[in-house]
Structures are given as C-alpha cells and as structure tokens.
Amino acid sequence: MKRFFRTKRASKPNNNQYIEDKITTFTEMETDQAPNKEKITDWEHLHLSVDLVEASVRQLNFLCQVNRHPELYSGPVALNAIRRYETVWLPLAAQCHGNRLIAPLDIHWVWHCHMLAPYFYEKDCLKLAGKIIDHSLLAPDEHEYKKALKHTESLWSQHANGEPFNVLSTDCPPRCMEYTSKCSYQLQDAIDRQRMFYYQVSLPHYRDSVFLKKALSRYKKYLALKRRNPDEFLVPCYDFDLIWHSHQLHPLLYRNDTGAILGRMLNHDDSVNDRSENSKLNSSDANTRDLWRKAYNEEFAACGCMFRGDPPDGKLGTMSKAQIYGAVSKKSSIAIHSVKLQPDHINDEQRQKLSLKVCLTHRDMTSSETLLKFKGAEWEPKSQCEFVCNSAFHQFLQFDLMDKKGFLCLGSNQSCGIHNFPLAERVDAVNPAGQKIELAIPLHEGGNGPSIGLSVGFSLTIGQPTIGPCMLSLQSGPFQSCTIPENAEKLWGPIPLPKRPVDNTNTCNVASHRLFNHAQQLMFTIRVIHSIPLMMSAVQVYHLDQMISVAHLIGTDQLPTDDMIVGMKCPTLDYSDGERALIIKDHAGDWAIAVGRWVGFRKGVPGRPGIPGTADSDPIPGVPGVPGSPGHLSVFVYNLRKSSYTKMDILDKPSSGYAFEVDDILVDMKHANMTLLPECDTIGQNICLAVSVAVLQVLCQPRQIKSSSGTSSPILSNGGMASSRNFSGREVRRMECESLALVLAAGYLSDTPCNSYINGYSGMNKSCILHAHPRETESKRELG
C-alpha cells in the first residue's frame, strides 16, 4: 500500500559518501567443508534453510521487548543474567535436548548476544554444556510458544535449585553475588555493543515484507560476494545485517548453510570498532562498495539502511505528572456560601445606597458574567450561587461595591470600591480534592487605588478540578548568527550531525522563542536552529532548564523511498518531489516522523479573447484562462509509538485560517497559538511536532532565494518558482507567510537549507546536500 505521496523512481545514495557508522565484520575459521562450486554459481540460487523474512520480524519483536527493559543492558541485572545463562540455562538446555524451550527474557538476551559470535558460541557451548545448543525464534502469541513456555517453567522448577524463572519484576530483585564468567567470549562487552543495534533497525520499514525480501536478496549477494572474494574483509548495511543476525539465531542451520556456500562457517565479530580515518574498517568499506558495484552493477548503499546515530534514550529530560498538572488549565464547580461587607456597622441610610455586585471576569477583561447582586451589607441567599470557573477563559472573581448617587429615579450607581480576587489562579493551584476558602478582602478605588476602608468577607468552595487543555501562546525571538561546536551534544541534543564541509565554519542561525500558558506563565522555551554549512535544521523544546524533546532533519540514509515499501504505510522520502523529513525524539527514543512536500503549485494559463463575427466569418468564442495557484504544504506524520499516521494539508481555511490538528495538538499558525488536548502527557513532543510542521513549511515552500552572487535566482524546480508572475504577465497569488507568526518563528526570513536555496544556489550538488548518504559524526560509535 503506497503512502499518499506519489511514487517516483528511487533516488540512490551518493556514491562519494562517508562510510556508514555501523559496521559488523567477520573473520573466517577453517572447517572441513568445501563449497559446492558446481551447484552454487549465482546468488539467486543460494539455499538458506530458514525463512529469514519471518525470522527478522520475530527478532525485531524480541529486540523491542528487550528494549523495554533497559536494565538488561548493564548493571546488576545484566551481570545476574550472565550468571543465570551459564550456570542454569545452558546445562538445562543440554539436559533437555530435543525439547522446545523458552528462556526467560534476561537469559534470552544474553543467549541472543552469544549466538552472534558463532565460533565463540560453539566453543563455549561445548565447554559448559557438552554440546551445541540450538535455537529458533517463536512469536509470543503463538500457541506453540505458550505451550513451550509452560513446559520450560516446569522443567526449570525441577532443575534450577530454587532460582526464580522471571527476575524482571519489582517483587523479584536480582541476586547480587560474585560471579566470574566461564565463557571465552566477553558477554558483557557484547551486550554493550548489541544494545545499539535495535535502534538502527527500529523504524517501521524494517517490518515491511517487500523491504525484507530485498534485504534477503542483498544478504545472498553478500554471501556470494564473499564466496568470490574469500580473502577480502567485507562489511554489511543494516538491512541485510538484520537478516544476517536472524540467520545466526538458528545456530545449527547457520553453520550448515554458510559452510555449504563458503566452505567454512561465516563468523560475525562485532568487536572490531576502530573508526579512525585510515582504519581497516574504513578502507574495507570503500573496497566492499567497489567490489559490489563491479559484481552487481549497482550501488552497495541503500536508502533507509544506513547508520542513524546513537540512540537518544535517556539523553533528554521529562516532565513529571505534577509539572504537567501545573501547566494545563482546569475547570471547577464553585459554590459561594456567604458574602458580607466588613465592618458591618453600616447605618440604614448607607445600607439603602450601597449594593454589591459579584462578577466572574474573562481573561480578555472585556466581558464578565454577573453571578449575584444585592443591596445592603450582607447577602441573604435563598439558594447557593453555583457556577463553573474555567481557568483557560476566566480570571477574577470581582467584588464591586456600588454607591447610588443622585436623587430618586435620577440617581445612578457608581463604583466606589473593587477587589479582583484571582479565582482562576486558585483553581489552577487547588489540589485534586478541592478546597474551601474563607477570606476577608479589602476594597480599593478602581480596584488598585487607595483603600475605601471597607472589606468583603466571603466563603466559597472550589470543587474537584477537571483537567482542561494546555493553551500556549508563542512570543518569538530574533534569529542570530552564531557558531556552535558540532560535537557538543549538550548544545545540539541527540542529533547525528553530518561531517562539516571543508573550508566552512559551523555557523548557525538560532532563535529562542518562549511559550506562555493561559495564565501567562513561562512554560517552555523553543530553540530553532538552521545551519547551511551542515545542511541541518533542528527544533529543541525546553521545560525549565532541561531539553525534553528535539527534532532534526533526516534523509534517505534513514528513510527508504516509496518503491522500496509496498506492504504497509510508513514514512518514506523522495527528494525528486522536494520532500523533507524531520524526526522527533524524546527521553524514550524516536517519537514521530514528519514528512512534508509542497503540492499544487501551478502557473496560470492566459485566456484568449473572442473574435466578433463578420459578414464573411462566424464569431470565434474566447477561451477562459486558468488561474495559477501558490500550492500548499502537505504533511505526513507517523507516530512511532502508536504506529498511527496522519495526513494533512496546511491550507487557508475560511473557518480557521492556517490551522491544523495533529496527534494531541491544535495549532494556529497565524497567531502562533497551540492548544493541547486534556490529559495529553506528551506536551513537549507535540510542541516539537507543531514547530517541525512550520519548519517543513519553511524548507519546502517555493520562493526566490538570493544566489551566491547576491541576485535572485530563477528557480523552476519543485524547490522554487521563477517569479511571482506567470508567463502571461499576470500575478500568481503567493502564500503570505509573513503574516504567519509560527512560520516566521520557524525561520522563514532567515537563511535556511530550504529546497529553494539548494536548487538555486550556484555550485550546490543537491544529491550531496540532502543527506542522501550516511552521515559521519566525530563521536566514538558503539558497533553491533
């Protein structure tokens, strides 16, 4: 099933690119087998004994399950898992050989990492269990899995000497004891490396059947290439590295298959991680690409299959429930029980002239609702005064003392004392159980003038509040040029930066904007960064002093093209249509991907006037012209947590203007207002998404950009337009982004790596600029 953008021919990653920052290498050890060269002459005919497409999906499900327990990656839980694996599981599996066993998750994770070093795995199994323990992947929802799990728990209780089966629970803390691993393979180091792997293959397209079938074909090509070049040090891409891992998780079949193809079992050693410029891995990558191109007449690198940077898990802050509660509006039922002027010794003549009006004022202070009004010093209720206060729209409970001036019917009530009690503030601050208030408040001339010597005593009850929307308004700051160190994660956040171009400084245009809530409290700070030398745009969202969400541009190194995906809806990217994509991250990892594309830009077609008829000819009717259109932004948002997608068009709607709703947020681009739905617990992520959509508008909208010579370049591609006039000389109506506050805050008037800049700037190579290749960072990478 295609995504809503039309399919274009796949754009291939640039050949002259930095090597992908994840390389798994292998070494070979001799066996007694020899390859059958007569039968295996082409990669298409290579026989593999495992359904590796299905096995890859099952492996992804397993890795996802492990990733929900980060304690498995290090510390006492990981160390205890190694002990349990070596002292309990391997002997049990050997003793119950022939039974289908399901390991506890902590043990299964260690087992998984061990099997990815097949020669060490065989050696250690023979040493600790006396035989090679086989393994295969089962889906947790299968009947066979549930049956095997029940049987395993029974066998465990008989052989584990009181060792608990499941230790990943709060009521079963890990047993802390001294233990030295008996394996020749350093399992803890392997766990540290493999923790990085799932992030690289976690995007939705890795579960698409068509994508995986192509990856399987590339894995076979990889094996065939190794067979033709047995002495070369070859490296994989992530698509068929996933297939390769899945093959190794069937140890005996893997041994037989690769032995038949290569004459020896293909080893997988993920401990080689020297990424220096002249390292063996670096040079081997270039060699692999060259051999691949010569053997198959195609590029080795594939879209959506390259290094994605380090996982962002744990590198961003979070908002607590209390902080979220403090940011949102609330709604409560209010009951006024009593109202009385103080002091109460007011004579009868004064009592006849005085009246008190109690109103609920709105935040705009232009309107109010009268709740009660009475003459004299005390309100004598016949029934309670009950109303609802919504802190998003209401502000004060206003007590207005009126004094009648003039004679009889010619007199008029004039305000002589006011007090604005901050009721909405009390509603926002009240605890969930509600609150009763009894106060005496002074009255002042005009509300903030001198005291008139009288007070109002009142009592009321604020009922249990209900959560309302979080209403935010943006106060923008200016863009400024500055230099930011590209290796400073504390400034950029978890963003994999491309290698800085030669002879360019890392200059950025940066703006900081502030978001205020309904009570005009500063809640969030937004930083928007654009760097043309790095061809990077980023959005950072801060709450207090911690970054809680970040978005940044990604390219076809991370996302596939449309024609690579058929079986599911997932994010894809097509540069030939001017598409750009940002990924939104939070403390738990990737949260969503937004892909934007400018659609509907159309030049006008001039009309042709009619020609009157004559005595010798018939009249020729005129032809009406076709008006031009500035087009609009079309956005595809994929929520990676919910596995849901939204397609929206950013249009000037008669009812709402340039507004849109996505996930849990409603956004008014003209006034830069945002409203998050009640009970939304992903406020920072949704804010980041809203600003990312505005950034996509900046990057995708066609417009004139000054070239390197300082003149406006005519841009005729999807990235821009040649002029505001069409060829008929008539004006083409353009989108007035200068009136959209959120688009301005996203950098519309600043220097950005937008499509129009890329297409119109002299000397630029679009295929290189748009990250159609894996990016190089200077930080040390963990390989897996």
N, C-alpha and C positions, 0 to 999 in steps of 0.2 A: 504494500500500500504506500503510495507516494505521499510525501508531505505536501502542503498546499502550494509550495513554490514549484514552478515547472522545472522539469528535468533538463539539464544541459550536459554536454559532453564533459566528462570528468577532467578537472584541471589537475595536472600531475605536479607533484612537488618538484621544486627546483633541484636540478642535478648538482649544482655547486653549492652545497649546503654543509653546515656544521653537522657532525655526526650526532645521531640520536643519543640522548643521555640515559640510556639504559641498555646495557649490553650484557648478554649472558653468553659465556663462552664455553667451550668444551675441550676436553682432551680425550685422546683415544688410548685404550689399552688393548693389547693383542688378545684375541681369543683363537680357538681352534677352527672357527667357522671361516669359510671363504664365500664371497658374494657369487651368486649365480649370474654371471655376466651374459649368459646366453638368453636368459629369460627376462632379466631386468635391463632393458635398453632405453627406456624413456620414463620420465617421472609419472606420466598418466597411468602407467601400468604397475606402479609400485603398490604392493599389497600391504595393508595395515589391518591388524586383527581387531581393532577397536573402532566403534562408531565415535570418532573424535569430536564431531559436532555436538552430539548429545552429551558426551563426557565433558566438553568445555563448559556447557551451560550448567551442568551439575557442579563442576569445580567452582564456577562463579558463585553459585548459591552457597557452597561451603565457605568460600572466602568471605562472602558477605556476612555469614553467620559468625565467623571468627572476628570480623572487624567490629562487630557489636560488643566485643569483649576486649577492649584494648589492654586489659591486664594480662592477656595471653602473650603480649609482645616482649615483656621484660618483667623484672622483679621476682618476688617470691612465687607468684602463680606460675610463671614460665619455668622457673627452676624446679618447682614441685612437679610440673607436668613432665619434664625430662626424667625425673626420678621414677615417676609412675609408669612412663613409657618403657623404660629399660628394665625395671625390676618386676613389674606386674604384667604389662601388656604383651611384650614380646614373648615371655615364657608361656603365657596363657594362649596366645595365638598359635604358638608352635605345638602346644599340647593338644589343642582342639583343632588341629589341622583338618581341613575339609568342611568345617562349619563356617557359615556366613556370619561374621562378627561385625558389630558396630561399636567402634571405640567411643568413649566419652570425648567431648569436644576438645578439652585441653590436650588429651593424649593424641587425638586425631590430628591436631595442628602440628605437634612435634613429628608425628609419623609422616605427615604431608611434607614437611621441610626435609626430612631424612631421605625420602624417596626421590627428591630432586637432585640427589647426588648418587646416581645409581651404582657406581662401583663401591663407594663407601658403604652404601646401604647393604649390598650383598655381603661385603666383608663383615660388617657389624652384626647382621642377622646370623651369619654362620657362627660368629664368636659368642653371641649372647643367647641364641635360640637353637642353634644347631641346624637350622635350615632357613631358606629364603622365604620370608612371609609375603604371600601375595596380597593384593589389594584391588578393589574396584570401587567405583563411586555409585552410590544409590541416592535417589531422591527421597527426602524425609517424608514425603506424603505418599510414598508407595506402600502397598500392603506388604511387600517383601521386606521393606526396610523396617516397618513396625514389628513384624514377626521376628526378624533377626535381632532387633534391639531387645525385645523381651527375652529371647533366648540368651543373648550376651549377658544381660543383667543377672540371669540365673546362674550362668557359668562363673561370672565374676564373684558372686556371693560365696561360691564354693571354693574358689582358689585364691582370692585376694587378701586373705588373712585380716579381715576387718577394714581394709582400705575402702573408703566410700567411692561409689561409682561416679557420682556427679559432684564435683567440687566447686562449680561455678555458681554458687548461691550464697546469699548472705548468712544462712544458718550453717554453712559448712566452710569455715575459713581454711586456707591452705595450711598444711602441716609444715612447720618450719623445722628443718633438720639439716645437718651437714650431709652433703652428698657430692661425690666426685663421679662424673660421667665415665662410663666404661667404653663408650663409643670412640672409635678413632676419628670420627667426624665431629667437628665442633658445632654441636646443635644450637647452642645459644647464639653463636655468630650467624648461623644460617637463619635463625628466627629473625634476628635483627635485619638481615638483608631482605628476606621474603615479605616482611611487613610492608615493604614499599610496593610490592608487585600488584596487589589488588587495586590500588589507586590508579595505576596505569591502564588497567583493563576494565574499569568500573563504569564507563559511560554506556548508555543503553545500546549503542550499535553493536557492542561486543556480544549481545544476545540475539542478534538478528541471524536467521538461518542462512540467508544468502551471503552475508558478510563472513560468517564462519566457514561456509563451504569454499569461499575464495581463499580464506586463511588456510584451510586444509590443503588446497591446491598449492599454495605457496610453501607450505611445510614439506610437501612432497618434492617440490622443486629444490628446496633447501637440501633435502636428503640426497637428491640426485646430483646436485652441485657438489656436495661433499664427496660423493662417490667418484665423481670425475676429478676432484682435486683433493685427494686424501691427505696431503701434507699441508694444505692451507688452513689457516686459522680464520674460520668464518663466523660471522655474527648474525643474529636474527633481528627482526622487527617484532613489535609486541603482538601483532595479530597472530602470527604463527608461533610465537613463543608461548602463547596461551595453549595452542594446540599441542606443542611440544611438551609442556608441563602435563597436560591431560594424558598424553601417551605414557609418560613416566609413572603416572599414578596407577598403572597396570604393570607392575614390575616384570613379571614373567613374560607377558606378551610383548612388552617393550624390548626386552632382551632378545627375544626370538626375531621380532620384526627388523630391528636395526642391525642385528647380526646377519640376517639374510641379505640385507641391502648393502651393508658396508663391509661385511666380513669381520666385524667386531661390534660390540655394543657401543653405541654412541653415548659418551659421558656428557654430563651437564654440570659444569663447575661455575657456580655464581660467585666465587670468592675473588675472582680477578677484577679489580675495580680501579686500576690506575688510569686516571682520565687526563693525564698531562698531554701536552701537545704532541710530543714525539713518542708516546707510549705505544705498546704493541696493539692495544685495543683501538687506538686512534688510527693507526696505519692499516690495521686489519679491516676496519670498516670501509675505508676507501677501496681496498682490494676486493672486498666482498661485493661492493657495488659494481665495480668494473667487471668482475667475473660474471655476475648476474646479468648484466647488460649484454655481454657478449654471448652468454649461453641462451638467453631467452628473448633477446631483442626488446627488452622493456626495462623500466626503471625499478630498482630494488625497493626504494622507499615508497610507501603507500599512504594515501590520505587517511587520517584517523588512526594511525598505527604507531605513532612516534611518542617520544618521551613527553610527559605532561608536566614535569616539575615535581617537586616534593609534595607529599600530601599536606594539606593545610590543617589537618586535625590538631586541635589543641593550641594553635597559634593565634587564635582570635578569642576575644572575651565574649561573655554572655550577659544578658540582662536577667536578674533574678525575678521571681514572681512578684516580690514586693516592689521592685523598680518598675515593672510593667504596670502594676496596680497604681503606682503613683503617677504614671504618665497619662493614663486614659481618663476620659470623662466618666461621670457616674450620674445615676438618676435615683432619687429617693422620694418616698412619700413623706410629706411634712404635715404635722398637726400642731396648730397653735392652740394652746390651752388658756392663756391669760395674757392681757395687755393692760398696763396701768401706768398713769402718769405719776411721777415722784418729784418732789414731795406731794402728798395727797391733800394738803390743806389749801385747796383752791376754793375760793368763795363761790357762791351760787352765780353771781354775775359773771365771773370769769368762766365758770363751767358752761354757761349758756353760749359763750362766744367761741370757746375752744372746741375743735374737733381733731381727731387723729385719723389719718389715712395710712394704711399699710399696703405697700405695693411690692410686687416681685418684678425687678427690673431686668431687662435683657442686656446682653453684653455690649450691644451696639449703643446702649444708653439713649436710643431714640424712641423706645417704646417700653411699656410696662403693663403689668396686669394688676388691677386693684383687687386685693384679697378681702379687705374689710375696712369699714369706715364707721366711726361712732363719735357722738358728742359727749363731752364731759371728761372726767378724769379716769374712768375705768370702763373697759369693755365688759359688757354683760352678755355673754354668748347664750343664745338659745340652742345652738349646736356648735360643735367644733368646726374650726376653719381648717379644712384639709385641702392640700394641693400637692402637685408634683414639681420638684425642682430638678432640672436637668442642667448639670454644671457646664455642659457644652454650649448652652444658649442663654442661661440665666446667670445673674451675677450677685445682685444685692437684694436683701430684704429691707426695703426702705420705709422708715417711720417718718412721716411728715406731719408736723403739728400745724394746724391751720387756725388762724385768728380772724374772726369776722370783723371787718372794718366797714364803717358807713352806717346809714340809718335804714332800718327795716328792710324793705324789699330792694332798696337802692344799694345796700351793702354788698360786699364781696369777700370771699375767703382768701386770705393771703398767708403764704407760708411764713412761719416765724421761727421754725426750728426743724432741722432734718438730721437723721442719722442713717447712714448706709451700712447695714450690718452685712458682712461678707458671707452670705449663706452658702453660695456655691463653693467657696473655699472650705467651709466646714463640711459640706457634703463630700468633697474630694478627699478630705483627711479623715473622715469618720471611719471607725473600724467596721468590719463586716456585720457586726451585731446591731449597729445603730447607736444612737446617743440621745440623751435628754439634756436640754440646755435651759438654764435659768440665769438670766443676766439683767443687770440694770445698765443702760447705755445713755450717755449724755446727748442732748440735742444741741446742735450748733446752727448758727445763722448760715443758710445756704449749704449746709452740710459740712463745710470745712472752715467756717468762720468762728468767731468767739462763741462761747457757751451762753445759752439763754437762761441758765440756772435751773432748768428742768431736765429730768431724765425719764426714760421709759423702762419700766420693768416688764419683762415678758418671760414666758416659758413656752417651750415647744419641744417636740420630739422629732428627731430625724430617723426615719425608718431604715431597715436594712437596705443598703445600696445595691443596685444592679450595675454591672459593668456596661459602659457605653463605648462609643467609638473613640479612637485616639485621633484627634484632629490637630493637624500640624500645618503651620504656615512657614514658608521659607523666606529668610532675609539673606539676600545674596551679597557676596563679597567680590572684589575685583580680581581678575586674573593677573598674576605677576610672573615674570620670568625668573627662574632660579635654577640652580644646579643641585641635583640630588644624586648622591652616590648610588650607582645601580646595584651595588652589592649590599646595601643597607636595608635589611628586611624590616627593621623597626620603623623605617620611613615608608617603604613601599608596601609592606604587608606581604602575605604569602603569594607573591606574583613571580612566576618564572620569567625573568627578563631576557630578551634577546641579547646577543653579544653586541657591544657597542661598535658601530661602524668606525672604520679607520678615519682619522682626521676630523672627527666630530666630537664635540663635548656633549655630555649628558645633560642637555638643557631641557627644561620642562616649563610648561605654563600651568600654574597651580592657582586654584581659587578655593577659599574656605567659606562655606555658607552655614548659616545657623537655622535650626528648626525650633520653633516655639510651639508649645501646645496650646490648648484652648484657654488656659489660664495665663498665657504669656510667660510661661516658664521655659527657660532654655533647656531643651531635652536632648538634642542631637546636634552634632557638627558633621557636615559633609565636606569632604575634600575631593575635588575633581582635578585630575592630572592628565595632561596631554603632552607627549614627547614625540616630536617629529624625528629626531635622530634615532630613537629607539622604536619608532612606529608603534607606540603603545599609548593606550588610553585606559584610565583606571578611575574607579569611584571607591572612596573609603567612607564608611559610616562610623562615627564615634559616639559612644554614650559616656558621658563624663570624660574620663581621660583614657579610655580603652577603646581600641578598634574592635567593633563587633561584627562587621561584615565588609566584604571587599568584592569588587567586580573588576574584571580586566579583559582586554581583547584576547581572543584565541583565534587560531587559524586552522587550516586543513591539516596541520600536524596532529591536531586533536580531534577534529570532526571529519567524517567522511563526506563524500559527495553523494548526491541523490541516487545516482545509478549504482552505488555500492550497497544500497539498502532497499529491500523490497518488502520484507515480511512484517514490518512494524513501523509505527510512527515514532520518529526520534529526531534529534537535531542533526541537520546536515548543513553543508556550507558550499556555496557556488560563487566563486569570485567573478565569473564571467557575467553574472547578473548583478554584480555590485553588492552582494550580500556581505554583511559584517556580523560578528558574533561576540557576545560577552558572556563570561561565566561568573556566576555569583556564588561566593563562598561564605561559610560561617565557621563556628568553632568545631563543628562535627564533620566538615569537609565540603564537598560541592553541594550546592542547594538548588540552583536552577541555571538554565542556559537561555539566553535571549538572542534570537537571530533576526536581523532587520534587513529589509530590502525596499528600495524606492520603486513604486509601481505607478502606472497611469500617466507618466509624463508624456505629453502629446503635443506636437506642433499643430497649429491651426492650418486649415486648408482654406484659401481665399475663395470667396464666392465669385460668380460670373454674372454680370448684369444681363438682362434680357435685351433683345433687339426688336424694336417695333416692326410690324409688317409694313409692306409697301404694296403698291398696285401690282408689282411683279413678283412679290415673295411673301410667304407666310411669316408671321412673327416667330421669333426664337425665344422660348422661355428662359428665364435666368436660372442659375443653379445656386442654391444657398451654400454658404461657406460652413465649414466645420470648426467650431471654436477650439482653441488649444486648451490644454489642462496642465497645471503645475504638478499634478500627481500627488502622492501621499506616501507616508511610511506604512509598510505592512510588517507586522511583528509576529513571530512565532516564539512562544515562551513554553519551555518544557521544565516542569517542576520535577527535579530528580528524586526528591523524597517521596512524592505522591505518585510518581510515574504517570503524571497527567500533563496535558498540553492545552494551550490556549492560543488561538489565532485572532489577532485584532488589527483593525485598520485605524490609524490616527487621522481622523477627519474632523473638519469644522462642522459639527452637527448643529442644526438650528436650536435644539433644545438645551444642549450642554456645552457647545463650543468645542475646543480642543481638549476633550476629557476622555479618559479611558479607565476601565476597571480590569484588573488582572490579579489573580490569586486573592489576597485578602485586602487589597488596597484600591481606593478610588482616587484618581489623580486629575487635578485641574491644571493643565499645562500653562494656561494663560496667566493665572494668578499664583501659580506655584503652591497650591494648597493640596494637602494629602489627607485622606480620611481612611484610617484602618478600621476594619470591622471589629465589633465587640468580640472579646475572647481570643483575639489574634495573639499568639505567643511567638510570632516571628516578625516582630516590628522592624528590627534592623534589617533583616533580609528583604522585606517588602519595600522599605525605603530605598535600599540599594537597587532593587529591581526597577522602581519607578524612575530613578535618576538614570539608570542604564538605558531605559527606553528613550529618554531625552538625549542621551549621548548617541544612540543609534540614529536619531533624527539629525544630529549634527554631522555624523560621519557619512550618512547615506544621501542626504538631500542634495540634488544638483544645484550648483551655484558657481559663480565666477570666483576664481581664486587667482591671486597675483602670482605670476611665474617668477623664476629666478632673476629675470631682467627687470622685474618691478612692474610689468604691464599685465593687464588682464588677458589671460589666455583663453581662446575659444575652446570650449570643452564639449565635444559632441557625443561622448560615450554615455554609458549608464551613469557614470560618475558626475556628470555635469551638463550644462547647457551652454550653447554658444552665445546666446544673447537673450535679453528679455523680450526681443522682437522676433516673430517668426518670419519666414521668407516672404510673406505677403506684406510685411511692413507694419502689421498690427501688433499691439502689445499682447504678450502672453501673460495672463494673470499669474503672479507668483505668490507663493505662500509667505505671508508676512510674519516670519519667525521673530522679527524684532519686537513683536508685541507679545510673544510667549515667554513669560518670565522664567519658566523652568528650562526651556531650550537655551536661553541666554546664559543661565547658570551652568548649563552643561558645556558651554564653550563655543556657542555659535559665532561669536565675534572674535574669537581667539584663534591662534594658529593651532591647527589640529591635523592629525594624519587621516583626513577625510578622503573619500573617494575622488572628489573633485581636485584636491591637491595632488593626489597620486597620479591621476590621469593627465593633469595639466602641467605638472612641474617638469621642466626640461631635465633630461638626464636620468629620470627615475625609471627603474625597472619594476613594473607592477608585480610581476611574479615573485620578485625577491622581497619587495616591501611588505606584502600582505601575509608574511609568515607562512608561506606555503611549504615551509620546511621546518624540521625540528629546531628548537631554539637551544642555544648554549647558555648556560649560566656558569658563573665562576665559583659557585659554592660546591663543596665536595658532595658527590652523589653517592647514595647507597644503591648498589646494583642488585638485581634479583632475577 
